[in-house]
Amino acid sequence: MCITCALCDVSLTGQSSVKREDANLCITCSSHKCPGCKREVKPSQKKVEYNNERWHDECFTCLFCKHTITCQPFFPSSGGAVCERCHAKKLVDTCAVCDIVSIKNNMVVFV
């Protein structure tokens, strides 16, 4: 039986590893810090992997409204992610008359 890292599944045979919370981790994964709170992301915690980074589930939030966007569609943005609602409100052309319907590339998007 091959021992693997609990986070990335790389083989730990013949490599240095760290044991945390009864989980074997490779050296790379043992030093992962959440970009949101700068604390360690432990193997037992819920996490989001995005843009080669591991975030605590509760720290992966929209850049604008700060609501968590775990398990929801989002749009990549420099420095993080933007939820669908904020993307439609802040980053898409909004109708000047109703401020509800967004128009982009001749498509109507309801928000």
N, C-alpha and C positions, 0 to 999 in steps of 0.2 A: 504494500500500500504506500503510495506516494504522499508525503506531507506537503500541503500547499498553503499559501497565504490565505487567510480567511477573507481578505478583501479583494485581491486581484487574481487569485488562483494560480499564481506562478509557483513552480516547484521550489521547495525549500531544501531539497536534497543537496548537500554539499555547500550550502550558503549560510551566511549568518542570518539569524532570525531573532525576533523578540516575542515573548509570550505576554499577552495582555488579556485580562478577563477570560482566561481559559481559551484564548484564541492565538494561534501562531500567525505572526505577521512578518513579511519581508521588511528589510531595512527601510525601503522607500515608503511603504504604507504605514510603518510605525511612526513616521514623523509628519503625517498629514494633519494640517491645521485648517480649520474652517475659515474661508476668506471673510465670512460675515462677522464672526465673534473672535476670531484668532485663537480659539481653544482647540484642543485635540479632538478629532473625530474618532470615537472609539468603535470597535467592531460591533458591539451590541446595540449601538444607537442607530435610529433611522437616519438615512442619509440620502442626499441627492448628488449624483455625479454629473457635472456639467463643465465643459470647457477644460477638461483635464484637471479638475479640482473637485474635492469632496466637501460638501456643505452639510451642516446639520439640517435636518428636515425643516425645522422652524426658522432657520437663518436664510433659507433660499427664498428671498422676497423680491417683489417688484421694486425697481429703482425709484418709482414715483410714489405709489400709494403705500408701500411697505407691507402689503398683505402677502402672506405666504402663497407661493404659486406651485407648490408640490402637487404633482399629478394633474396639472392643468396645462393647457397650451400656453406658450409664451413666445416672445420674440427676442432674439439675441440683441444685445446692445452693448456698447463699450462699457465695461465695468460691471456687467451682470446681465439681468434679464428684465423684460417688461411684460406685464400681464396683458391679455387681449384688450381689456377695457381701457387701460391707460394708453396702450398703443393706438387704439382708435381715437381716443380723446386728444392725445398730445402729439402723436407722430403722423397722423393721417389728415389729409385735407378735410375739414369739416364744413358742412353746408352753412352758409352765412345766414340763411333764412330760418331754418328750424333748429340748428345746432345739435341735431340728433342723428341725422343721416350723414355718413361720411362718403365722400366720392373720391375714388382713386382709380386711375386708369379706366375710366368709363364704367366702373362697377360700383353698385350701391351696396354699402355695408351697414347693416343695422346694428346699433350699439345700445 
